[in-house]
Amino acid sequence: MGASKDHRLDVDYLLHQDLITDFIPRIGKDSWQIVYAFDDRRPDRFAVVSALLEPQTAKGALDKDSWDLRRGDGLPGFSQCWQDGKETTTYHRFGDKGIRPLVVYRHFDGAWPSYLELCEEFRHFHNLAEDHQRHILLDFDESGYEVEVVRMTNHETKVNWKYLLQFLAATQLYLAIYFDSVRYSLIPLQDIPEQDRRLEYRDEKSRYSRQVSTCNFRQSYRTFCRLLGKVIVAPPPIEKCGKWPFEERETEPEVSFIIDIGPDGESREFTSNPDKLSDYFGANPGAPHYLTPVYFRKEVLQKYYAEPERYSVEDGYLRCLGLWGIRIDNNHPTHVTAFLGDLGRDLPYRERLHWKQFNVPPPADAGISETCFRRSFLSQFVEPESADLVFRQEYQRLNGAWCTKMGWPLFLEPGPGDEHILQTVHIPVTNSQRELDEQTLALAKLLVDFLNEKQLAKGLPEKHPDEKGISKLERFLESKSFVGTEEVIQFLRDLQNLRSMGVAHRKGTNYQKQLARLDLTGKTGPDVMQTLLRKAVAVLNTLQEFLNQNGQRDPETRAE
């Protein structure tokens, strides 16, 4: 590679040809717009400042190429004038009338570090979150994923152009981008073509001037050139602001789903657009019903189990933060089902595409679960059927009842990293050994690791050094003469051994023996977990019987 060109000897660089042919024409055309920049690496200087102009001010903005607002301007203040022989003082929210800053440069004369602030109205209009560590401002999409809107450093601010246009549309303010660049050169003035030494340009939305002069104040340089100007961007119509009552939903392709098998044996699909489905009132006769069940492989939920901080798979319902939710039938033994109209009404477009990947024709024994039928069509309160949903319910029910009667919870609250463990316990959606191991581990944590050993020990007549949680629970139950102790303790030890042999260590013959002991040999991962969950529910119910027999709060083991 050859040596890089010295820009101090480059005429095009001195004449700002890169800014004239690329930077200025691209203002308002890129997806990200620079609204503030300050590069003062001596001797060259480059600065960009932006302002919001009211319509009357915008009309005369191109009458001159000088800036209407300078770096640091735009803060509240007063003005005074004489009118009819009397001095009048006026308060101005943004300084000059008709002009307000988009980016505010805050400086404190050395008493505090200077920094930039983006217009508060813009931030509030889009309800942007501020990430101070990454120096960005964020919006969020329909599923709560981050959308970068502003990137800020001490030297540059860029704004997502779509969001800036929406703000201009709402306020009907004009955007002014001011630029000022000074460059120094070793080229003598006589070597610069005379017609290039001065340039004045103006069109319907921009104006700038360029002047090349002899440099007689910096000994190392012979000439310098200044480019000064502005670009004015008019606001779109207010209907383009993207907010109520002008909010426009982006046109999305309709997503269809398999609803049955046609006479030719081919899958038959129909749109999930609720407006095109029939209903109880006779709309769209001949079309599938809004409540037509659609079937999906259980893997459709894997995405949501993997992000419990964002999604919650509940009994009969899938929720994404406070953004959206949809009724589902996850009590069905072999599939997940949802109503066709709900898919089109309640799921964002990208989520419908996700569900479509797992859509299958109705099985031979097509039908929704009894739980879903009674809830959806009979408006009845019904307990869940699926073993994982039943376990979650019974786990919380027992722990609440235990706390009420004993004065302390049997199972401790999960610590950091395990906050969502109960909500994510589920029957594996695949036959993957890894998924089975993860769920076995989660079940063992909930039932063994989270035992309230401190309170159990308080109820024991004597202390045993290094005694583990299961043994403490065993002695605690025996001390109360509970006849179901053996059943509870044996399952917990079997579960702990299965976790230890299958998850914490390399699998071997002991793991297979433990499976055989639990009558799980040859079963698929989902069947293994379903069996473990049903056994776990039986244990929880047995402990509930213990509570019923020991209904009074034990003063010796009350919580501190």
ABEGO torsion letter per residue (X at the ends): XBBBBBAAABAAAAAGAAAAAAAAAABGABABBBABBBBABOABBBBBBBBBBBAAAAAAAAABABBABBBGBGBBBBBBBBBGGBBBBBBBAAEBBGBBBABBBBBAGGABBBBBBBBAAAAAAAGBBBBAAAGBBBBBBAAGBBBBABBBBAABBBBBAAAAAAAAAAAGBBBBBBBBBBBBBABBAAABBAAAABBBBBBAABBBBBBBBBBAABAABABBBBBBBBBBBBBBBAAAAGBOAABBBBBBBBBBBBABBBAAGBBBBBBABAAABBBAAGBGBGBBBAABBBBBBAAAAAAAAABAAABBBBBGBBBBEAABBBBBBAABAABBBBBAAAAAAABBAAAAAAAAAABBBBBAABEBBAAAAAAAAAGBBBBBABAAAAAAAAAAAAAAAAAAAAGBBABBBBBBGAAAAAAABBBBABABAAAAAAAAAAAAAAAAAABBAAAAAAABABBBBGBBAAAAAAAAAAAAGBAAAAAAAAAAAAAAAAAAAAAABBBBAAAAAAAAAAGABGBBAAAAAAAAAAAAAAAAAAAAAAAAABABBBAAABBX
